[in-house]
Amino acid sequence: MARNSNIPSKDWMDLARYSKPYIDGVESFLDFAYSYGDPQGQEIQCPCAKCCNIRWTQRNVVYDHLICYGFVKGYTRWINHGEWDIKLNVDDDMDYSRDDIDGLLNDQFRDVAQAEGVYDGPNEDAKKYYNLFEEASQELYPGCTGFSKLSFTFRLYLLKCLHGWSNESFTSLLELLKEAMLELNIPPSYNKTKSMVKNLGLDYEKIDACPNDCMLFRNDHKDDEFCHTCGASQYIKNPKVDSEVEPSKKSHRVSAKTLRHFPLISRLKRLFMCSKTVDSLRWHDEERSKDGKLRHPADGQAWKDFDRLHPFFAQDSRNVRLGLASDGFNPFRTMSISHSTWPVMLMAYNLPP
């Protein structure tokens, strides 16, 4: 990701829009955008708070919008107007000592970050992108160069997931860090952190299921309480609480069984959107050693039989081959609890070992 060295000063962006330095700054931005950006004829993407880099308009219209509405929140790096050129070659030398948050955001929101012509996607994508981009541009604390607010928060969240921290302990850790270092720019709670992660498209859908695996309570059956096949209740039956004895205790219905659905299509798209994995999907065809030894699923007889049965599918090496596996385990590490979790996992066989 090469930065443009001709970027003008941006000190004026936070000034009052009627001030002369701001007006002169808008002119310098427009000169830069038309010199180093990618204008379509006489039009560029308007970065005002109303157009959000979605509408393409002429210079005089962009000028009026920036004076009237100001820049869209978080647009401190003019990536749509020539501040940098995004390289998608995964073989380029990269500095792995720091998190590539800018690359992550541009991979996830490619249509917003590299829009060519009129962007037809929902405005919600633009809002998520610029909110995350603003957080990626904020310092973790004054003078910090190793982490941004976003990269540090993601690193903390990763540790939480790897080591099984509870939501409450994660919030307590954030509060302690903030109390010890007042200038630390981090979210105040687990919920705020989770909302940041969700904006990257890593969320899942919770669907209640029949305890006997007969049906899912979704779509037209979302509000049903009993299974249509076996009649089992959607919720765990708890003993009724005497309201006179315990008036403060509120009833809360707990689902008897829950399916957590991680949408497949969005994750397959991510494989092709991410600059670090897109070439790896073709590794089995272009770089694998084909000396007859078994090192990869592509060397196996099942792969070859599938290619023979589906020659059209096999013509494009980018087509993803998926393997499915499932098994149950007790997430609480004790056999005295009847609870169990059954993950169903899909593995992309195209990737290198």
Secondary structure, DSSP 8 states (H G I E B T S, - for coil): -EE-TT----GGGGS-TTSHHHHHHHHHHHHHHHHHS--BTTEEE--BTTTTTTSEEEHHHHHHHHHHT-B-TT--S-GGGTSEE----TTS---TTS--HHHHHHHHTHHHHT--SS--S-HHHHHHHHHHHHHHHSBSSTT--S-BHHHHHHHHHHHHHHHT--HHHHHHHHHHHHHH-TT----SSHHHHHHHHHTTT---EEEEE-TTSS-EE-GGGTT--B-TTT--BSB-------TTT-TT------BSSEEEE--HHHHHHHHHH-TTTTTGGGHHHHTS--SS---SGGGSHHHHHHHHH-HHHHT-TTS--EEEEE--B-TTS-TTS---B--EEEEETTS--
